[in-house]
C-alpha cells in the first residue's frame, strides 16, 4: 500500500471514491456524477492538494483532498495560505490499516514543505482520536460558521 499525490489521470478514481463516500453517507447516486466531479476536480487542481492511498495492484482505496486558501494581504496580518481538508475517505475494505492516518500525515508533511500557516478540518466524532493522534486540536472560540 502506498500514498501518492493524485495526478490529472486520476480524476475518475478521485470521483469514484467521492461517489462511494456520498453513498456511504446515505446519498443516492446521481446520473453523470463521476464525469461532473472529475471535470470539477481537474479544473480546481491549482487550488487543491489531493493524495490517494493505492493498493499494490493499483486500486485506489483512499483519498484526501485539501483546498488551498490564499490569504489576501491585510494590515497587521501575515500573508500566506492555509488548507482546509475537505474530504478524507478510506474504503470499508481498507479500513483499520492506518491509511487515514497515513493520508493525514502525508498531507501535513506537504503543508510544512509548502510553509502553510495552518490546516483545518471539520471533525466527525467517530474520527476524533485519529485527528488528535496527528496533532489536530479544537480551534479557538472565535472560529464560527454557518451553513446557509
FIBA-763885 format. One line per 2 residues: their letters; for each residue x, y, z of C-alpha. Coordinates in steps of 0.001 Angstrom, whole numbers, plus 500000, padded with zeros to 6 digits. Example, Ala and Ser with C-alpha at 12.3 -4.5 7.8 and 13.67 -1.06 7.14 Angstrom:
// FIBA-763885
as	512300:495500:507800; 513670:498940:507140 $
//
This chain:
// FIBA-763885
xx	500000:500000:500000; 501339:503408:499128 $
xx	500274:507036:499425; 500904:509301:496439 $
xx	499837:512653:495051; 496922:512379:492665 $
xx	497628:513293:489044; 495266:514560:486326 $
xx	494837:510979:485056; 493412:510059:488489 $
xx	490343:512301:488095; 487874:509421:487690 $
xx	489435:507481:490589; 489085:510540:492848 $
xx	485484:510948:491661; 484708:507253:492262 $
xx	485997:507458:495838; 483847:510549:496439 $
xx	480853:508727:494954; 481462:505879:497387 $
xx	481798:508361:500279; 478493:510003:499365 $
xx	476698:506662:499055; 478092:505621:502446 $
xx	476656:508841:503897; 473231:507877:502583 $
xx	473080:509948:499408; 471682:508486:496213 $
xx	473950:508266:493181; 473251:510934:490555 $
xx	473488:510365:486799; 476680:511920:485453 $
xx	478230:512461:488902; 481548:510797:488070 $
xx	482150:512952:484993; 480957:516141:486748 $
xx	483202:515533:489749; 486211:514580:487604 $
xx	485891:517729:485469; 485454:519976:488520 $
xx	488408:518365:490321; 490648:518879:487280 $
xx	489506:522492:486865; 490198:523247:490535 $
xx	493518:521374:490690; 495616:524536:491188 $
xx	493625:525228:494364; 493577:521676:495748 $
xx	496073:519167:497051; 494969:515547:496650 $
xx	496530:512264:497741; 495471:508714:497018 $
xx	496050:505541:499018; 496699:502874:496394 $
xx	496955:499104:496808; 499862:497215:495253 $
xx	497585:496208:492355; 496911:499913:491606 $
xx	493393:500037:493076; 492723:503373:494863 $
xx	491248:502754:498324; 491569:506154:499997 $
xx	491633:509838:499228; 492416:513107:500985 $
xx	491591:516451:499376; 492699:519762:500852 $
xx	491503:523097:499493; 494179:525790:499406 $
xx	493020:529141:500783; 495346:532020:499924 $
xx	495154:534968:502285; 494857:538411:500749 $
xx	497303:540937:502166; 495913:542641:505303 $
xx	497432:545186:507630; 498790:543562:510758 $
xx	498340:540008:509469; 500899:537768:507838 $
xx	500367:536784:504234; 500254:533125:503409 $
xx	497909:530267:502845; 496089:527643:504829 $
xx	494477:524372:503863; 491030:523008:504566 $
xx	490824:519217:504454; 487536:518945:502602 $
xx	487491:515155:502394; 489220:512164:503884 $
xx	487866:508759:502919; 489081:505181:503069 $
xx	487015:502367:501561; 485474:499988:504118 $
xx	487603:497040:502935; 490822:499032:503556 $
xx	489977:500487:506971; 491766:499664:510241 $
xx	495134:499608:508448; 496155:503151:509346 $
xx	495514:504598:505882; 493556:507599:507130 $
xx	496415:508476:509455; 498986:507965:506683 $
xx	496982:510216:504344; 496766:512935:507006 $
xx	500447:512688:507957; 501443:512878:504272 $
xx	499304:515990:503775; 500720:517626:506919 $
xx	504276:516924:505754; 503474:518579:502407 $
xx	501891:521537:504238; 505116:522041:506217 $
xx	507145:521880:502993; 504871:524474:501381 $
xx	505040:526633:504539; 501291:526561:505032 $
xx	500134:528518:508114; 497567:526003:509315 $
xx	495487:523035:508243; 491858:522830:509346 $
xx	489076:520289:509004; 485539:519670:510189 $
xx	485896:516811:512622; 483424:513967:512712 $
xx	483147:512476:516213; 483989:508932:515111 $
xx	487388:510125:513796; 488300:512444:516693 $
xx	491009:510107:518016; 492616:509945:514553 $
xx	492694:513728:514230; 494170:514139:517719 $
xx	496860:511497:517022; 498211:513545:514136 $
xx	498089:516825:516074; 494718:518452:515393 $
xx	493153:520313:518313; 489971:522365:518702 $
xx	490204:525810:517112; 489689:528990:519069 $
xx	486277:530110:520255; 486441:532794:517554 $
xx	486023:530281:514706; 482346:530316:513716 $
xx	480482:529030:510699; 477037:528946:509181 $
xx	475538:526670:506585; 473052:528970:504797 $
//
